[in-house]
Amino acid sequence: MTDQAESLRKRMMESKYTKHESAIASIMEIASPREEKKAQDPLEKNGFVKIYAVVSGKGGVGKTNVSVNLSIAMAKLGKKVLLMDADIGMTNADIIMGIHYENDLFDYLEGRVDIEEIIYEGPMGIKVVSGGAGLLEMNVLSKDAQEKLIRELISLGGFDVMVIDNGAGITKETLSFITFAHEVILVTTPEPTSITDAYRVLKTISYYELKSSVKLIVNKVASVDSAKETYEKLDTTCKAFLDVSLENCGYIFDDSRVEKAIMKQEPVILSYPNALSSGNIHTIAGIILEEKVFINNISTIKQLGNRFMKIFGT
């Protein structure tokens, strides 16, 4: 594996980098076997961070609200959590939590601030980082800057869990985050349009072979039967047409107190701890954190490179 990685890096260095090749090389460098980097890799020092990429097929399904409250529920279960608001150009986790960002990750990558200045204190001790609108320019960053971005997302340090709240739909940025995350959490609602768009996300993940399984949360359900029906529709379609399995992680009731909490700029799990939705979120956090093994869906550098080539081209 060491020879293979060195050979691949050498070939990449000898050729002219395109924007996409630079991104591929950066991610593959991070994915090199950890034993090759014991001396300098911060992941060795800080321990393993489990990364969850939260995605949705369309806007309006409550994805950011789920990301925020799920992060807090995980913190209540004893995890040190970093929430990355990566909804490119539309970051709004700060509004739900009632906090204000002076600086964001793009400011750090541009050299305007130190890394400590983009990490903010959130509810229940979670740490929060905003990607900021500047991440829209990620594709024009240099190879070194792209590598720095991805490495800092993974190894800001001292965390058990990183939750990445992605933008709605499928973009190259979202696909990048999905690729290096360990698990993908897909948020949908029982609405037909939401289910259709959620299927498109699953189809894309299957086509690019990004993950072998995806976790599903059904939000804004009117009943348990509605949640079950939504999961079964997507699960049946996945089994019939896609090479990706769907894990049922639970549902969240359509609860008027969620909107009330947003108006108060407080997470519902804290503002209304006894609400049905709050109980649902606690249950989901328990289901997700019951995983005993951290599954790495990318087993070799070659596989990782192939996936990025499929997404970004040559």
C-alpha positions in Angstrom: 0.0 0.0 0.0 2.9 2.4 0.8 4.5 1.8 -2.6 1.1 2.2 -4.3 0.4 5.5 -2.5 3.9 6.8 -3.2 3.7 5.9 -6.9 0.3 7.6 -7.3 1.5 10.8 -5.6 4.6 10.8 -7.8 2.6 10.5 -11.0 0.2 13.3 -9.8 3.2 15.6 -9.1 4.7 14.9 -12.5 1.5 15.9 -14.4 -0.2 19.3 -14.6 -2.8 19.7 -11.9 -6.3 20.5 -12.9 -8.7 21.8 -10.2 -10.3 18.4 -9.8 -7.0 16.5 -9.8 -5.8 18.8 -7.0 -8.9 17.9 -4.9 -8.4 14.2 -5.6 -4.7 14.3 -4.6 -5.5 16.2 -1.4 -8.1 13.7 -0.2 -6.0 10.8 -1.1 -3.1 12.2 0.9 -5.4 12.4 3.9 -6.6 8.8 3.3 -3.1 7.3 3.3 -2.6 4.6 6.0 -2.3 6.1 9.4 0.8 4.2 10.3 2.6 6.2 7.6 1.9 9.4 9.4 2.3 8.6 13.1 4.8 11.5 13.6 2.8 14.3 12.2 -0.9 13.3 11.8 -3.0 15.1 14.4 -5.6 12.3 14.1 -3.1 10.1 15.9 -2.7 12.6 18.7 -6.4 13.5 19.2 -7.9 10.0 18.6 -10.5 8.9 16.0 -13.3 11.3 15.1 -16.5 9.8 13.7 -17.8 11.9 10.9 -21.5 12.1 9.9 -22.6 14.0 6.8 -26.2 15.1 7.1 -27.9 15.6 3.7 -31.3 16.1 2.1 -32.8 15.9 -1.4 -34.5 19.3 -1.1 -34.8 22.3 1.1 -37.5 22.7 3.8 -37.2 19.2 5.2 -35.6 20.4 8.5 -32.1 19.1 7.8 -30.3 21.9 9.7 -32.7 21.7 12.6 -32.0 17.9 12.8 -28.3 18.5 12.6 -28.3 21.0 15.4 -30.5 19.1 17.8 -28.9 15.7 17.0 -25.5 17.2 17.9 -26.8 18.4 21.2 -28.5 15.1 21.9 -25.1 13.4 21.2 -23.4 15.8 23.6 -26.0 14.9 26.3 -24.9 11.3 25.8 -21.4 12.2 26.7 -19.8 12.8 23.3 -17.6 15.8 22.4 -19.2 17.1 19.3 -18.1 19.5 16.5 -20.9 20.8 14.3 -19.8 22.0 10.9 -22.3 24.3 9.2 -21.4 23.6 5.6 -24.6 24.7 3.9 -22.6 26.6 1.3 -23.7 30.2 1.1 -26.8 29.5 3.2 -25.5 28.7 6.7 -28.2 29.1 9.3 -27.4 26.8 12.2 -26.3 29.9 14.1 -29.9 31.3 13.9 -31.3 28.1 15.4 -28.8 28.2 18.2 -28.9 32.0 18.8 -25.1 32.5 18.3 -23.2 34.8 16.0 -20.1 34.0 13.9 -17.5 36.7 13.7 -15.2 34.5 11.6 -15.6 31.3 9.5 -13.6 28.6 8.0 -13.0 30.5 4.8 -11.5 33.4 6.9 -9.0 30.9 8.4 -8.1 29.4 5.0 -7.5 32.9 3.7 -5.1 33.5 6.6 -7.1 36.3 8.2 -7.6 34.5 11.5 -6.2 31.6 13.6 -8.0 28.2 13.8 -9.1 29.0 17.4 -11.0 32.0 16.2 -13.4 30.1 14.1 -14.5 27.6 16.8 -17.5 28.8 18.7 -19.2 27.6 21.8 -22.7 26.1 21.2 -25.4 24.8 23.5 -24.5 21.9 25.8 -20.8 22.4 25.1 -20.8 21.5 21.5 -18.4 23.4 19.3 -19.6 25.0 16.1 -17.7 26.1 12.9 -19.3 27.9 10.0 -18.1 27.3 6.5 -19.3 30.7 5.4 -20.4 32.0 2.0 -16.7 32.1 1.0 -16.7 28.3 0.6 -18.5 28.9 -2.7 -15.0 29.7 -4.0 -13.5 26.4 -2.8 -13.0 25.1 -6.4 -10.6 28.0 -7.1 -8.4 27.5 -4.1 -5.0 26.0 -4.5 -4.2 22.4 -4.0 -2.5 23.2 -0.6 -5.6 25.2 0.5 -8.0 22.4 -0.4 -5.9 19.9 1.5 -5.8 22.3 4.5 -9.6 22.6 4.4 -10.3 18.9 4.4 -7.6 18.1 7.0 -8.9 20.8 9.4 -12.5 19.6 9.0 -11.3 16.2 10.2 -8.8 17.1 12.8 -9.7 20.3 14.6 -9.0 18.3 17.7 -10.4 16.9 20.9 -13.7 15.6 19.4 -15.5 12.3 19.3 -18.0 13.2 16.7 -18.2 15.6 13.8 -21.6 16.4 12.3 -21.5 18.1 8.9 -24.7 19.9 7.9 -24.6 20.0 4.1 -26.6 22.1 1.7 -29.8 20.7 0.2 -29.6 18.6 -2.9 -26.5 17.3 -4.7 -23.5 19.6 -5.3 -19.8 18.8 -5.8 -19.2 20.2 -2.3 -21.8 17.9 -0.8 -20.4 14.9 -2.6 -16.9 15.8 -1.3 -18.2 15.8 2.3 -20.1 12.6 1.8 -17.0 10.9 0.4 -14.7 11.4 3.4 -17.5 11.1 6.0 -17.8 7.7 7.7 -21.6 7.7 7.6 -24.3 9.6 5.7 -27.6 10.6 7.4 -30.3 11.4 4.9 -33.2 13.6 6.1 -36.6 13.4 4.3 -40.3 14.0 5.0 -43.3 11.9 3.9 -44.1 14.4 1.1 -43.9 12.7 -2.3 -41.6 15.5 -3.7 -39.3 15.0 -0.7 -39.2 11.2 -1.1 -38.5 11.6 -4.8 -35.6 14.0 -4.1 -34.3 11.8 -1.4 -34.2 8.9 -3.9 -32.1 11.1 -6.2 -29.6 11.5 -3.5 -29.5 7.8 -2.9 -29.2 7.2 -6.6 -26.2 9.5 -6.8 -24.5 7.9 -3.8 -25.0 4.5 -5.4 -23.9 5.6 -8.9 -20.6 7.1 -7.6 -20.2 4.2 -5.2 -19.6 6.6 -2.3 -21.2 4.5 0.4 -22.6 1.1 0.8 -25.3 2.2 3.2 -27.1 5.4 4.2 -29.0 6.2 7.5 -32.5 7.6 7.1 -34.4 10.0 9.4 -38.0 10.8 8.4 -38.9 14.3 9.7 -42.2 16.0 10.2 -44.3 12.9 10.3 -48.0 12.9 11.3 -47.9 9.3 12.6 -45.7 6.3 13.1 -47.4 4.6 10.1 -46.5 7.6 7.9 -42.8 7.3 9.0 -42.9 3.5 8.4 -44.5 3.9 4.9 -41.9 6.5 3.9 -39.0 4.3 4.9 -40.5 1.3 3.2 -41.0 3.2 -0.1 -37.4 4.2 -0.2 -36.0 0.9 1.1 -38.0 -1.1 -1.5 -36.8 1.1 -4.3 -33.2 0.9 -3.1 -33.3 -2.9 -3.0 -34.8 -3.0 -6.5 -32.6 -0.5 -8.3 -29.7 0.7 -6.3 -26.5 -0.8 -4.8 -26.9 0.9 -1.5 -28.8 -0.2 1.7 -31.0 2.0 3.8 -30.8 2.0 7.6 -33.9 3.1 9.5 -32.7 5.5 12.2 -36.2 6.7 13.2 -38.6 9.6 12.8 -39.5 13.0 14.2 -43.1 14.1 14.7 -44.4 17.2 13.1 -44.4 19.3 16.2 -45.4 23.0 16.4 -42.9 23.5 19.2 -40.1 23.1 16.7 -41.1 26.3 14.9 -41.7 28.0 18.3 -38.1 27.1 19.3 -36.7 28.4 16.0 -38.5 31.7 16.6 -36.9 31.9 20.0 -33.6 31.0 18.4 -33.2 28.0 20.7 -32.9 24.3 19.8 -36.2 22.5 20.5 -34.4 19.8 22.5 -33.5 22.5 25.0 -36.4 24.9 24.7 -39.0 22.1 24.9 -37.3 19.1 26.4 -40.6 17.2 26.9 -41.9 17.7 23.4 -42.5 14.7 21.2 -39.9 15.9 18.7 -37.3 16.2 21.4 -38.0 12.6 22.6 -37.7 11.4 19.0 -34.3 13.2 18.6 -32.9 11.6 21.8 -34.0 8.2 20.5 -32.3 8.7 17.1 -29.1 9.8 18.8 -29.1 6.7 20.9 -29.7 4.5 17.8 -26.8 6.2 15.9 -24.3 6.1 18.8 -25.0 2.4 19.5 -22.7 1.6 16.6 -19.9 -0.4 18.1 -17.6 -0.3 15.1 -16.5 2.7 13.0 -16.9 1.4 9.5 -14.5 2.9 6.9 -16.3 2.7 3.6 -13.1 3.6 1.6 -10.7 0.7 1.9 -7.9 1.7 -0.4 -6.4 4.9 -1.9 -7.2 3.6 -5.4 -10.9 3.3 -4.6 -11.0 6.8 -3.1 -9.2 8.2 -6.2 -11.6 6.4 -8.5 -14.6 7.9 -6.7 -13.3 11.4 -7.0 -12.5 10.8 -10.7 -16.1 9.8 -11.3 -17.4 12.9 -9.6 -15.0 15.5 -10.8 -13.7 14.0 -14.0 -10.1 14.2 -15.3 
